């Protein structure tokens, strides 16, 4: 499997400062989006810690097992497990929240999510469906103002 970030993780393994800057430039905002979806306002504090953890543990990354981007997402999921989510996604089970965030916010397909989370594709699809139903029910229960249609 060809990894578009191969140059990046090889440079990080060598400790090259330019590759640390490149990691931040390439991955910060996407990773922050995921962390925000999982934890809410804590993303600005947690995302730099996750990137630092990735740099410190780069020697553990095995490119033959997954893409570098997927590995970063695994780290983000592990590092955010102990942080409570704020907002509507807090009503979801953690695995539902993870599936939804990886699908909706990060654009991963069900098979990629399954690989990242270590579950099968059918479970991912079930968790996504359950999360959407639960969030849909929550939205219906809110007292939102009626919008009149103009013709």
C-alpha positions as CSV (number, residue, x, y, z in Angstrom):
1,X,0.0,0.0,0.0
2,X,1.3,3.4,-1.0
3,X,1.2,6.1,1.6
4,X,1.1,9.7,0.5
5,X,2.7,10.7,3.8
6,X,5.7,8.3,3.6
7,X,8.2,11.2,3.3
8,X,6.7,12.8,6.3
9,X,6.9,9.8,8.7
10,X,10.4,8.9,7.5
11,X,11.5,12.5,8.2
12,X,9.8,12.4,11.6
13,X,11.7,9.2,12.4
14,X,15.0,11.0,11.6
15,X,13.9,13.8,13.9
16,X,14.0,16.4,11.2
17,X,12.5,19.8,12.4
18,X,11.2,20.6,8.9
19,X,9.1,17.4,9.0
20,X,7.7,18.3,12.4
21,X,6.6,21.6,10.9
22,X,5.2,19.7,7.9
23,X,3.2,17.4,10.2
24,X,1.6,20.4,11.8
25,X,0.9,22.1,8.5
26,X,-0.5,19.0,6.8
27,X,-2.5,17.4,9.7
28,X,-3.3,20.0,12.4
29,X,-6.7,21.3,11.1
30,X,-8.1,17.9,10.0
31,X,-7.0,16.3,13.3
32,X,-8.5,19.3,15.2
33,X,-11.8,18.8,13.4
34,X,-11.9,15.2,14.6
35,X,-10.9,16.0,18.1
36,X,-13.5,18.8,18.2
37,X,-16.2,16.4,17.1
38,X,-15.1,14.0,19.8
39,X,-14.5,16.4,22.7
40,X,-16.0,19.8,21.9
41,X,-14.1,22.8,23.1
42,X,-11.2,20.8,24.4
43,X,-9.8,20.3,20.9
44,X,-7.5,23.4,21.1
45,X,-5.8,21.9,24.1
46,X,-5.9,18.2,23.1
47,X,-4.8,18.4,19.4
48,X,-1.3,19.7,20.1
49,X,-0.9,17.0,22.8
50,X,-1.9,14.4,20.3
51,X,0.5,15.6,17.7
52,X,3.3,15.7,20.3
53,X,2.4,12.1,21.3
54,X,2.6,11.0,17.6
55,X,6.0,12.6,17.2
56,X,7.3,11.0,20.5
57,X,5.9,7.5,19.5
58,X,6.7,7.6,15.7
59,X,9.1,4.6,16.2
60,X,6.0,2.5,17.0
61,X,4.3,3.3,13.7
62,X,4.3,0.3,11.3
63,X,3.6,1.5,7.7
64,X,2.8,-2.1,6.6
65,X,-0.3,-2.2,8.9
66,X,-2.0,1.1,8.1
67,X,-1.6,4.5,6.5
68,X,0.1,7.2,8.5
69,X,-3.1,9.3,8.5
70,X,-5.1,6.4,9.9
71,X,-2.4,5.9,12.6
72,X,-2.8,9.5,13.7
73,X,-6.6,9.0,13.9
74,X,-6.0,5.9,16.1
75,X,-3.9,8.0,18.4
76,X,-6.5,10.8,18.5
77,X,-9.2,8.3,19.4
78,X,-7.1,6.7,22.2
79,X,-6.1,10.1,23.6
80,X,-9.7,11.5,23.7
81,X,-11.3,8.5,25.3
82,X,-11.0,9.9,28.8
83,X,-12.4,13.3,27.8
84,X,-16.1,13.8,28.1
85,X,-17.8,15.3,25.0
86,X,-19.8,18.5,25.3
87,X,-22.8,19.1,23.2
88,X,-25.3,16.9,21.3
89,X,-22.9,14.2,20.4
90,X,-22.5,13.5,24.2
91,X,-25.7,11.4,24.1
92,X,-24.0,8.9,21.8
93,X,-22.0,5.9,22.9
94,X,-18.3,6.5,22.4
95,X,-18.1,4.0,19.5
96,X,-21.1,5.6,17.8
97,X,-19.4,9.0,18.3
98,X,-16.1,7.7,16.9
99,X,-17.8,6.1,13.8
100,X,-19.9,9.3,13.1
101,X,-16.9,11.6,13.5
102,X,-14.6,9.5,11.3
103,X,-17.4,9.2,8.7
104,X,-19.0,12.6,8.7
105,X,-16.1,14.9,9.8
106,X,-13.2,13.0,8.3
107,X,-14.7,11.4,5.2
108,X,-13.6,7.8,6.0
109,X,-15.5,4.9,4.4
110,X,-17.0,2.2,6.6
111,X,-14.1,-0.3,5.8
112,X,-11.5,2.3,6.8
113,X,-13.4,3.1,10.0
114,X,-13.6,-0.6,10.8
115,X,-9.8,-0.9,10.4
116,X,-9.1,2.1,12.5
117,X,-11.5,1.0,15.3
118,X,-10.7,-2.7,15.1
119,X,-14.2,-3.7,14.4
120,X,-15.9,-5.2,11.3
121,X,-17.6,-3.1,8.6
122,X,-21.1,-4.3,9.5
123,X,-20.6,-3.1,13.1
124,X,-19.5,0.3,11.8
125,X,-22.7,0.6,9.6
126,X,-24.9,-0.4,12.6
127,X,-23.2,2.2,14.8
128,X,-23.6,4.9,12.2
129,X,-27.3,4.0,11.7
130,X,-27.9,4.0,15.5
131,X,-26.1,7.4,15.9
132,X,-28.1,9.0,13.1
133,X,-31.4,7.7,14.5
134,X,-30.5,8.9,18.0
135,X,-29.4,12.4,16.8
136,X,-32.5,12.6,14.5
137,X,-34.8,11.9,17.5
138,X,-33.0,14.5,19.5
139,X,-33.5,17.1,16.8
140,X,-37.2,16.3,16.5
141,X,-37.6,16.7,20.3
142,X,-36.2,20.3,20.2
143,X,-38.6,23.2,20.1
144,X,-37.4,24.8,17.0
145,X,-39.3,27.7,15.4
146,X,-41.5,26.8,12.4
147,X,-40.3,28.0,9.0
148,X,-43.0,29.0,6.6
149,X,-42.5,28.3,3.0
150,X,-42.7,31.3,0.6
151,X,-44.0,30.6,-2.9
